[in-house]
């Protein structure tokens, strides 16, 4: 008769690891709320608390638009809630094709390809274009999805100083194999823009593929909301534009826009596309409806940027740090330590404002911040309330 096996606690080390995160003010916890993605949220709690929502990436306020909700509902009634399989099996439905065609037309590219998220779109495009023996040059502040895409590709990765095209060019100069230069268009934690024309110059000079993740620019800046490359006049110099359906378009999913041969290659070789179940038709139909609204109502993106500038101006007037003029609906308020960021967030919630603390490793050490974002559906009064709360907590003469 065999003796009972004594199971080893293989995850016992997590207790100490979690305690270490707690000590460094880096442990993450979910914050639940009872609301849609609207300008005001009701936070779960005892009692619940209604707060101004300054932490959404839904810059155009389209997630709850009646036309967007109706499109999702109608698609669910017709196609069900899930696609059932990968696109290459039986998961490719009419809404996927229809949205890809409009995305390509909007982005002025030959084609577009949908992924389940922007994160997976970055993983897919980078790892499909370069591999062992090749070289990627990447901005030091690129999004985590780009960093992970570089790792997954198994190419050599060279990191250039933030927004430094000359450094990027120097790293490309003696690179081996195929060369790929990748950058965010709008950097999500600071709201600044990549110097795309200069980066395109560097890529062209050294024969590098140019990839731009424009998740935070698409829909909110540039002519027709086409994003950073359109704003800076270099759309035709970028090989692949990556973006999401989950930010300005208020749904879920991501896509890559580019040439027909690029999309054909990704369809066969991008693992996060080939082996992933397709996003459900309701999300795709919602994004399509949102895109149409965004294009016919340019005042939404103008409003979002104007509100961000109102917020930044108010914070500067209130004596809060060096607040740059926003180029997108993102206003970072840097406070330094993770501890202070958490304390500031809690103090703001007490004043009915939710601006979530952003801490390392999302941002570099010593630059923890409150990342305040606005939506087109916020009011001037909402922004003024936020300014008063920030100034009360962090204004000149206060120690936070």
N, C-alpha and C positions, 0 to 999 in steps of 0.2 A: 504494500500500500504506500503510495507516494505521500510525502509530507506536504502540507500546504505551503505554497510559495509566499514568502514575505515580500510585499511589493516595496521597492525602493521609492522614496520621495524624490523623483527626478526633477521636480520643479521647486524644491525647497529653497534654492538660491534666489528665487523671485522675492521672497520676503525681504531679504537684505537689499536687493536691487530696488524694490519699490520704496523702501525706507530711505535709500539714498536719494532717489528722485524727490521724495517729500522734503528732505532736508535742504535740497537745492532749489525748492519751489518750482520744480519742473514736472511734477506729476500732473497728468491730465485727468479731468473728470468731465463726464457728460453733464450738460445743463439742458434740462427738458423744458419745453414750453407747450402751450395749449393752442397755438395760433397758426394760421397760415403765414407765409413769408410776406408780411405786410409791414408798413412803417412802425406800427406798434405791436408788441407781443405781450402775451400774458405768461409770465414765467411760472412754472410749477413750484409750489411751495405751500407753506402753512403760515400765513395765508398766501394765496397766489398774488403776484405783483405785476402790474401793467407797466411796461417800460418802453421807451423810445428805442427802436431797433436801428443801431448804427453799425451793424456787423454783417450785413447781407451783401453778397456779390450780385444780387439781382438788380443791377443798376437801373434798369428801365422800369422796374415795378410791374413786370408782365406775368409773374407766376399766378396771380389771381385775377387777371383780366378775364372778363366774361367770355370773350371769343376764344381765348386760349383754353379755358376750362371746358367750354362746349366742344372744342375740337378733340380734346382728350376723351371726353365722355362718348362722343360719337364714334371715335376709333375703337374704344373699348367695347361698345355695343356691337360693332361690326367684326372686329378682329380678335376680341378677347384681350386679356390683360398681359399675356406673355407671348413671345414669338415661338417658343417651343424648341428652338435649335439654333445652331450657327447659321449665318447667312448663306454659307456655301452648301448647307444641307437643305433645309426647307424653311429657314427663318427669314428669308428675304421677301418682304411684302411690298405692296404698292406704295405705302407711305414712306418706306426707306428710299426707294428710287426717286419718288417725287421730291423729297427734301434734298437729296443729293444733287439733283438737277438744279434746284433753285439756289442752293449754296454755291455751286460752281458758277452759275450766272451772276450771283451777287459778288462773289470774290474775283470775278473775271478770269477764271481758270477753265481749263478744259473739262475738269471732272472733280468730284469730291467723293470721299468714302467715310461712312459713319462708323464709329466705334462706340462701345458702351460707356466710355467716359473720356474726358480730355487726357486724363492720366494714361489710359491705355493707348490713346492715339499717339502720345509722345513715345511710349515704349515701342509701339509698332513701327513708326516711321524711322526712328533712329536705328533700331536693331535690324531692320530690313535693308538699310542702305549701307551700313558699314559693319565690319566684323574684325576678327583676328588679323593683325598686320596692317590695319587701317588706323586713322587718327581722327579724333574728335577734338575740336577746340570749343570750349564752353565758358560762358560768363560765370564768375564766381558767385553771383547772386541768382543764378537760374533756379527755377522751381524744382522741388524734390522729384517730380516726375521726369524731368530732363536728366537730373543726376542719376536716377535709377535706370533710365533708358541707356545712358552712357555705360553704366556698369553691365547691364544685360547684353549690350552689343559685343563685349569683350574686346573692343578696340582700345588702343592707347588713348587716354584722356589727358588733355592739357588744358589747364584752367587759366583764363586770362583775367586781369584786373577788371573790376566792374566798369562797363561802358567804355573800355579802352580799346579802340579799334587798332591802334598801332601795336599794342601788345598782342592782340589777336593775330595780326598779320605776321608778327615776328615768330609766333608759335606755329603758324602754318608754313612758314618758309622752308623749313627742313623736315617737315612731317613726312612720314612714310605711308605708302598705300593710298587708298582713296582718302580724301580729306573732307571733313564735314564741319561746318561752323554753325553752331546752334545758340540761339538766344531767346529770352523772353522779348516780346514787343513792349508791353507795359509790365514793369516789375511789380508784382502783386503786393509786396510789403512796403514799398516806398512810393509807388505810383509814378515813378520816373520812366522815361522812354529810352529804349536802346538807340544808339546812334546808327540806325540801319543803313543810311547811304554809305557811311564810311565802312561799316562792316561788309556791305555788298562789294565795295571796292576791294577790300582785303580778300574776300572769297574769290572774286573774279581774277585777281592778280595771281592767286596761287591755286586756281582750279579746284576750289572747294565747293561742295554742295551747301546751299544756304537754306537753313531751316529756322523758322520763326514760330514760337509759341505765342499766339496773340489772344490767349484766353481772356485777358482783362482789357483788351483793346477792341476786339471785334464787337460791333454793335453800338459802341459808345464814343469812338473818335474816328476822325477821317471822313472824307466825302461818302455819303450814303451809309455812314457807320461802318465802312469796310475795314477799319482798323489802322494799326500803326504804319504798316507799309504804304497804305494808300495816303495817309496823312503826310508822310515824308517823301512821297513821290517815287517809290521804288518797288511797287507791286510786281512789275515784270522782271525784277532781278532776284526774286525769292523763289526757290525751287519748291518749297513745301510750307504752307501755312497750316498750323495746328490751332484749333480753337475748341470751345465747348458749346454745348447747348444749355448748360446749367447756370450760366451767369446772366448775361444780358437777355438771353432768350428764355429764362425762367423755367427750364425743363431739366432733363438729365440726358447725358450722352456727350460725345465729342466727335470731331471729324478732322480729316486732312484734306486740304484743297491743293491741287497742283495739275500737272500735265496728265494727259490720258495714259501715257506709258508709266508714269509714277503710280497712278491709282491701279493700273493693271498689275504692276509688280507687287504693290501692297496687298492686293486681293489674293495673290498666291503665296506671298512670303512673310507678311506681317503676322506673327504668331498671335498677338492679342486680338486680331481680327479673325484669323482662320479658325482658332480653337475656342472662341468665346461665343456664348449664346447671344443672339442679336437683341438689342434693346426692344422693348415692347412697343407696339404701334401707338398706344396712347401717348407715351412720352414723345415719340417722333412727330405725331400729328400736332401736339401742343407746341413743340418747337417751331414747326412750320408756320402755324398760325401766328406765333410771336414774331417770327422773322418778317412776316408780311406787315404786321402792325408797326414794327420798328422802322421799316422802310417807308411806310406812308405817313408816319408821325415823327419826323426828325426833331420836333420840339422836345421829345422825351430825352434824347441824349444831350441836347443843349441845356435842358433844365437840370439834369443830373450834374453836369459839369458846373453850371452856375451855382448850384447849391453847395457843391464841394468848395468852390472858391469863396462863397459866403461864410462857410464854416472856417476855412483857413484864415480869412481876413479877421473874423471875430476872435479867433484864438490869438492871432498876432496882437490885435488891439488889447487883448486881456493880459498880455505879458507872458504868454506861454511859448518859450523856446524859439527855435528857428523853424518856422513852419513854411515850407516852400509853397509856391503857387502851384496848385494841382494841375496836372496834365490829363488826369482821369479822375473818376469819382472816388478817389482814395486819399485820405488825409492821415498820415502817420504822426502820432504824438509820442516821441521817444522819451522814455523816463529812465533808462539805464538798466537797473537790476530786475531780475524776474520777480523778486519779492515786492519791489515797489510797483511793478506793473499789476500784480495781483491786488495789492492794497488799493491802487487807484481804481481798478475795475470795480471792486466792491464798494468803494466810496461813490462812484458814479451811479451804481445800481441803487444805492440809498437815495439818490437824487433823481431816480426814475429814468436813467439813461443806461443802455447796454452797449458798451464798446469793449469787445473782448480783448483780454491781454494776450499778446503774442510774444512768446519766449523762445530762447534757444532750444533745439537746434534750428527752428524755423527761421530765426534771425541770428546774426552773429552775437557772440558774448558781449555784454555791455550795451546792447541796443534794444533790449526789451521795450515793448511799446504798447500803446492802445492804437489799434488800427481802426480808424473811424471811416465808414463808408456811407454814402448817401444813395437814395433812390429817387427817381424822378417823381415818385408819388409822395415824398416828404413835402411838408409845407415850409415856408419861411419861418413860421413860428416854431416848428419842430427843431430847425437848425439853431434858432436863437436860444431855445431851451438847452440844447446840447452845449452851446457856447457858455451859457451861464453855469452849467454844471461843471464843465472842465475848468473854467476860471475859478470857481469856488474851491475846487480840489487842488488845482495845480498853478493857479495864477501867481503873478509876481508877489514876492514877499512871503510865499507859503513854502513849507518844506514837504508837502505831499503827504 
